[in-house]
Amino acid sequence: MAADKPSLEGLRIDRAAEEDGSGAGRNRRGWIVLFAVMALGAGTAWWLARPRPVPVKTVAAQARSGGAATAGAVLNAAGYVTARRRATVSSKITGKVVDVLVEEGMEIREGQVLAHLDDVSPRKQLALAEAQLASARRNLTENEVRLRQARLSQERMQRLKEQGVSAQADLDAANAEADSFAARLEVGRQDVEVAERQVALRRQDVEDTVIRAPFSGVAVTKDAQPGEMISPISAGGGFTRTGICTLVDMKSLEVEVDVNESYIHRVKPGQRAMATLDAYPDWQIPCRVIMPVPTADRQKATVKVRLGIEQLDPRILPDMGVKVAFLGDAQEGAAPGRPVVTIPRAAVRKDGDRDVVLVIQGNKVERRAVGLAAGTAGNNDAAVVTSGLAAGEQVVVEGPADLKDGATVSIRDSEPRR
């Protein structure tokens, strides 16, 4: 019974055992913290030392039709569509615009009325000139009547003198009077002629208030409004217009390109060429060289070359950008073949004597040698790739000069394939 009684000894805390257990726990927690710190440091070091992607700008290689002709070109050049007949239609006199009968894009016929100027003063001057002409004609009629009368008096005095009735002095006076009226009649005729020319001049002044088209074409700009002053010369600064509209003869369109003077020997009159508008990159336009303009630009070291368009089309507009491929004798009769690949000139880099491009594969750079068509090593914006690159592949156009093969990149502002 005594053994079943509770004992106060059983309720005593064993301090020694507790101290041994807490020491081991503290050692385990210390090792865990140490390993965590070491792992964090290793991760931070790896993060800081990892290769960072290089930001680059890319563009997709484009496929354009007419590859055989373009790839076999002896020279490529860039320029613009121009019009040989282009005029800012103005007036011959200074006046106020009453109305303008033309709008942009309107087709105009030769002689069509484009605008009217205020004609109040010219018409009043015309009325004055016509009145002066009528007065001169009346004076002429009066002198003609007096001359006939003087002729009759002259004949009468001549008969009386022959009969011995009148004196010689009377006959001389009659002759003088007849001669005087004959002279007045001649002066009157000249006065009438002067008045008629004055009337014609004033009528021309009235006609000049009507502005007509000098040739058929299309109005590309409207430069004046009713109420404004217009003058054939610049007078009054920006408050005086010098033209009603700009008229372009669409039948006179041709292509003008600047060719580096180092390659001008490859161009000759009558040579065939293929033009490609920037607005329609898949459309080949047959052209022929009219002539190289016989002068050079000393600032750009280029020579301007004119080319005639063999088949005009409404899509061809003045001042459009155009690329021209000059064909050699071997390509004169060649038909356009498979599409060619074009890339911006900025994407081509030099590696010794080779042309290379940086192609994007995933997020890596591949340095690849390519072949370029003849004539694309000048100042052109686009280069024709004959080998080493397929249409649709992304190439680097902006990036570090020391970008190496296999480098990791991040693409920014990538231009999609058009």
PyMOL commands that set and color helices and strands:
alter all, ss='L'
color gray80, all
select helices_A, chain A and resi 2-4+8-11+15-49+67-71+120-163+168-207+237-239+250-252+264-266+329-331+345-347
alter helices_A, ss='H'
color red, helices_A
select strands_A, chain A and resi 54-60+62-64+73-83+86-89+95-100+107-108+113-117+210-212+217-222+229-230+240-241+245-248+253-260+272-277+284-297+302-309+321-327+340-344+349-351+354-361+364-372+382-387+394-398+409-411
alter strands_A, ss='S'
color yellow, strands_A
deselect
rebuild
show_as cartoon
